[in-house]
Amino acid sequence: DENGRKMSKSLGNVVAPQEVNDSLGADIMRLWVASTDYSGEMAVSKVILQRSADAYRRIRNTARFMLANLNGFDPAKDLLQPEQMLDLDRWAVDAALRLQEEIIEAYADYRFWNVYSKVHNFCVQELGGFYLDIIKDRQYTTAADSVARRSCQSALFHISEALVRWIAPILAFTAEEIWQFLPGERNESVMLNTWYAGLERLPEGFELDRAYWDRVMEVKAAVNKELENLRTAKAIGASLQAEVTLFCDEAKQADLAKLGDELRFALITSAAQTAPLADAPADAVVTEVEGLKLKILKSAHAKCGRCWHFRADVGSHAAHPELCGRCVSNIEGEGEVRKHA
């Protein structure tokens, strides 16, 4: 059991598999088995099984989010080629490919607990904690058939096709359910397929490479930490109510400047700008990121009723008094152009 004691009826610590199957489901039982290192003693209890249930929900909810945002997507006509996709989307596909290579190796060595931990961490960190959060703005505010939206849908399609295969040997029932809802033509069962071959690696010398987005994630984590502090102090509400200034050393300032105005989308704030580290005021927050201080202010602008960003140009268009200029362009004009995020 969870205390390292052997299971026996006299101790009353036996966990009946049928009861677990009836209450939590077969896939959670399978996930517990896969997540346990069978080379040593295997511990099980209601608390341990509940942790497996929480991890299962994270993986399932990640798949649900991706499927929901693939609604109306037809890979036969909407799928973009890698060179047409935005930099962040190409990074996400590349991250999935690197993970898939590790998962295949873990399966070959029967290290099922590694498969579980790698998939779960990917859903929590790279996807849930970074990528999926950022692309919500593009998914919901850009034109339905725009490159910006089709680019992230293309990435979601590739990642979903890979994810459903990663989990199929363990979460068999869930994988089959996902398989039935994925867009595009496919055979009747995920079990009749091999690893997904549609993931593309970032080309050598790509400017916004893996290391670049790792640095952006580091900065975003620092901003999120301060946003949470301000929310706790009730100084701001949602992160889009914030305008952030990043006081950076020269190298980091040049690094973040590559995103241009799209830095605010990566940080999920209504405004984001960089400034020299030497210009940081006394009340700037010192972060754990070397060469970075930051200051966050509550925006004084009105909130756009469509994208929820607080922008100076909200109400400047007579026909759409509650919208910002970006949303008006996405509704009536040619639409905004995104390159990176």
C-alpha positions in Angstrom: 0.0 0.0 0.0 1.0 3.7 0.1 2.8 3.1 3.4 4.9 0.2 2.0 3.0 -2.5 3.8 1.9 -5.7 2.0 -1.7 -6.0 1.2 -3.8 -8.4 3.2 -7.5 -8.7 4.2 -6.5 -8.7 7.9 -4.9 -5.2 7.5 -7.9 -4.0 5.5 -5.7 -2.3 2.9 -6.6 -4.4 -0.2 -7.7 -2.4 -3.3 -10.0 -4.5 -5.4 -9.4 -3.9 -9.1 -13.1 -4.4 -10.0 -14.0 -1.6 -7.6 -11.4 0.7 -9.2 -12.7 -0.2 -12.7 -16.3 0.6 -11.6 -15.5 3.9 -9.9 -12.7 5.4 -11.9 -12.7 3.4 -15.2 -10.4 0.9 -16.8 -8.1 3.5 -18.4 -7.2 5.0 -15.0 -6.3 1.5 -13.8 -4.2 1.0 -16.9 -2.5 4.4 -16.3 -1.6 3.5 -12.7 0.0 0.3 -14.0 1.9 2.2 -16.7 3.1 4.9 -14.3 4.5 2.5 -11.8 8.1 1.2 -12.0 7.5 -2.5 -12.0 11.2 -3.2 -11.3 10.5 -2.5 -7.6 7.5 -2.9 -5.3 4.3 -1.5 -6.7 2.3 0.6 -4.3 -1.4 1.3 -4.7 -4.1 3.0 -2.6 -7.1 5.2 -3.2 -4.9 8.3 -2.8 -2.4 7.0 -5.4 -5.2 6.0 -7.8 -6.7 9.5 -7.4 -3.4 11.0 -8.5 -3.6 8.8 -11.6 -7.1 10.0 -12.2 -5.9 13.7 -12.0 -3.1 12.9 -14.5 -5.6 11.2 -16.7 -7.9 14.2 -16.7 -5.1 16.5 -17.7 -4.2 14.3 -20.7 -7.9 13.9 -21.7 -8.7 17.6 -21.2 -5.7 18.6 -23.4 -7.0 16.3 -26.1 -10.5 17.7 -25.7 -9.2 21.3 -26.1 -7.3 20.4 -29.3 -10.3 18.6 -30.8 -12.6 21.5 -30.0 -10.3 23.9 -31.8 -10.1 21.6 -34.8 -13.8 22.0 -35.3 -14.4 22.9 -39.0 -10.8 22.1 -39.9 -10.4 19.9 -43.1 -6.8 18.7 -43.4 -7.4 18.0 -47.1 -7.7 21.7 -47.9 -6.8 23.7 -44.7 -3.5 22.1 -43.7 -0.6 24.4 -44.1 2.9 23.4 -45.1 5.6 24.0 -42.5 7.1 27.0 -44.3 3.6 28.7 -44.3 3.1 28.3 -40.6 4.0 30.8 -37.8 7.2 30.3 -35.9 5.5 29.3 -32.6 3.4 26.7 -34.4 6.5 25.2 -36.0 8.2 25.1 -32.6 5.2 23.2 -31.2 5.3 20.6 -33.9 9.1 20.2 -33.5 8.6 19.7 -29.8 6.1 17.0 -30.4 8.6 15.3 -32.8 11.4 15.3 -30.3 9.0 13.9 -27.6 7.8 11.2 -30.0 11.4 10.0 -30.6 11.8 9.7 -26.8 8.5 7.9 -26.4 9.3 5.4 -29.1 12.6 4.6 -27.4 10.9 4.3 -24.0 8.3 1.9 -25.4 11.0 -0.2 -27.0 12.7 -0.6 -23.6 9.3 -1.3 -21.8 9.8 1.9 -19.7 6.1 2.6 -19.6 6.4 5.0 -16.6 8.7 7.2 -18.8 6.0 7.3 -21.5 3.4 8.3 -18.9 5.6 11.0 -17.3 6.8 12.5 -20.7 3.3 12.7 -22.1 1.8 14.1 -18.9 4.6 16.7 -18.6 4.2 17.7 -22.2 0.4 18.3 -21.6 1.1 20.3 -18.5 4.1 22.4 -19.5 4.7 22.9 -23.2 1.1 22.6 -24.2 -1.1 23.7 -21.2 1.4 26.0 -19.6 2.6 27.8 -22.7 1.5 26.9 -26.3 -2.3 26.3 -25.9 -2.7 29.4 -23.8 -1.0 31.7 -26.3 -2.9 30.4 -29.4 -6.3 31.0 -27.9 -6.2 34.6 -29.1 -5.5 33.6 -32.7 -8.1 30.9 -32.6 -10.8 33.1 -31.4 -10.1 36.5 -32.9 -8.4 36.2 -36.3 -10.5 35.5 -39.4 -11.8 31.9 -39.7 -9.7 31.1 -42.8 -6.7 33.3 -42.0 -3.1 32.0 -42.1 -2.8 32.9 -38.4 -5.7 30.6 -37.5 -5.0 27.8 -40.0 -1.4 27.7 -38.9 -2.2 26.9 -35.3 -5.0 24.5 -36.4 -2.4 22.7 -38.6 -0.1 22.4 -35.5 -3.0 21.1 -33.4 -3.8 18.5 -36.0 -0.3 17.2 -36.2 0.1 17.1 -32.4 -3.3 15.4 -32.0 -2.4 12.8 -34.6 0.8 12.0 -32.7 -0.7 12.2 -29.1 -3.5 9.7 -29.9 -0.9 7.2 -30.9 1.4 7.8 -28.0 -1.3 7.0 -25.5 -3.0 4.2 -27.4 -1.1 1.3 -25.8 -2.0 2.6 -22.3 -5.2 4.6 -22.5 -6.8 2.3 -25.1 -10.4 3.4 -24.7 -9.6 7.1 -24.6 -7.4 6.9 -27.6 -10.2 5.2 -29.6 -12.6 7.9 -28.5 -10.2 10.6 -29.7 -9.6 8.8 -32.9 -13.3 8.9 -33.8 -13.4 12.7 -33.5 -10.2 13.7 -35.3 -10.8 15.4 -38.6 -9.8 13.9 -41.9 -10.1 10.5 -43.5 -8.9 7.6 -41.3 -9.4 3.9 -40.8 -11.7 2.5 -38.1 -9.2 2.1 -35.2 -6.1 3.9 -33.9 -4.8 0.4 -33.1 -4.4 -0.3 -36.8 -1.8 2.5 -37.2 1.9 3.1 -36.5 3.6 6.2 -35.2 2.6 9.5 -36.8 5.0 10.5 -39.6 3.7 14.0 -40.3 5.7 15.9 -37.6 8.4 18.2 -39.0 11.7 19.2 -37.5 12.8 22.8 -37.3 15.4 23.4 -40.1 19.0 24.0 -39.1 19.8 27.7 -38.5 16.1 28.6 -37.9 16.2 32.0 -36.1 13.4 31.3 -33.6 14.7 27.9 -32.7 14.1 25.5 -29.8 16.5 27.5 -27.5 14.8 30.7 -28.4 11.3 29.6 -27.3 12.9 28.1 -24.1 14.1 31.6 -23.3 10.6 33.1 -24.0 9.1 30.5 -21.7 11.5 31.5 -19.0 10.5 35.2 -19.4 6.8 34.3 -19.5 7.2 32.3 -16.3 8.7 35.3 -14.6 5.9 37.6 -15.8 3.3 35.0 -14.7 4.7 34.9 -11.2 4.4 38.7 -10.8 0.9 38.7 -12.4 -0.2 36.2 -9.8 1.3 38.3 -7.0 -0.7 41.3 -8.3 -3.9 39.2 -8.6 -3.5 38.1 -5.0 -3.1 41.7 -4.0 -6.2 42.5 -6.1 -4.2 45.1 -8.1 -5.3 43.5 -11.4 -7.8 40.9 -12.6 -7.0 38.9 -15.7 -3.6 39.0 -17.2 -4.9 41.0 -20.2 -5.6 43.9 -17.8 -1.8 44.2 -17.5 0.8 46.2 -19.4 4.4 45.0 -18.8 7.7 46.6 -19.3 10.7 44.2 -19.4 14.0 45.8 -18.4 16.6 43.6 -20.0 20.3 43.4 -20.6 21.4 44.1 -24.1 21.4 40.5 -25.3 17.9 39.7 -23.9 16.4 42.9 -25.2 17.6 42.1 -28.7 16.3 38.6 -28.3 12.8 39.6 -27.3 12.7 42.4 -29.9 12.5 39.6 -32.5 8.9 39.2 -31.7 8.0 42.8 -32.2 4.5 43.7 -31.2 3.7 40.0 -30.9 5.6 39.9 -27.6 2.3 40.9 -25.9 0.6 37.8 -27.4 3.3 35.5 -26.2 3.0 37.0 -22.6 -0.8 37.2 -22.8 -0.8 40.9 -21.7 -2.5 43.8 -23.5 0.9 45.6 -23.9 4.5 44.5 -23.7 7.7 46.5 -24.3 11.4 46.1 -23.6 13.8 48.7 -22.2 17.4 48.8 -21.2 18.2 47.2 -17.8 19.9 50.4 -16.7 16.6 52.3 -17.0 14.8 50.0 -14.5 13.1 52.1 -11.8 13.7 51.4 -8.1 10.4 49.6 -7.8 11.0 47.3 -10.7 10.7 43.6 -9.7 13.9 41.6 -9.7 13.2 38.2 -11.4 15.0 34.9 -11.2 15.9 35.3 -14.9 19.4 36.7 -15.3 19.4 40.2 -16.8 15.7 40.8 -16.4 13.6 43.1 -14.2 10.0 44.0 -14.9 7.3 46.4 -14.0 3.6 45.7 -14.5 0.9 48.3 -14.5 -2.9 48.1 -14.8 -4.0 49.3 -18.2 -5.9 52.6 -18.2 -7.5 51.8 -21.6 -11.0 50.4 -22.4 -11.5 46.7 -22.9 -12.3 45.4 -26.3 -15.5 43.4 -26.2 -14.3 40.9 -28.7 -10.6 40.1 -27.9 -10.7 41.4 -24.3 -7.4 43.3 -24.8 -7.2 46.7 -23.2 -6.2 49.0 -26.1 -6.1 52.8 -26.8 -8.1 52.4 -30.0 -11.1 50.8 -28.5 -14.2 52.9 -29.6 -12.3 54.7 -32.4 -14.5 53.1 -35.1 -18.0 54.5 -35.2 -19.5 51.3 -36.6 -17.9 49.2 -33.8 -17.8 51.3 -30.7 -16.8 48.4 -28.4 -14.0 47.0 -30.6 -10.3 47.7 -31.0 -8.8 48.4 -34.4 -7.3 44.9 -34.6 -10.7 43.2 -34.2 -12.3 45.6 -36.7 -9.6 44.7 -39.2 -10.2 41.0 -38.6 -14.0 41.4 -39.1 -14.2 43.8 -42.0 -10.7 44.4 -43.4 -7.9 42.2 -44.6 -7.1 41.0 -41.1 -4.0 41.2 -39.0 -0.8 39.6 -40.1 1.1 37.4 -37.6 4.5 36.0 -38.2 5.7 34.6 -34.9 3.0 34.1 -32.2 
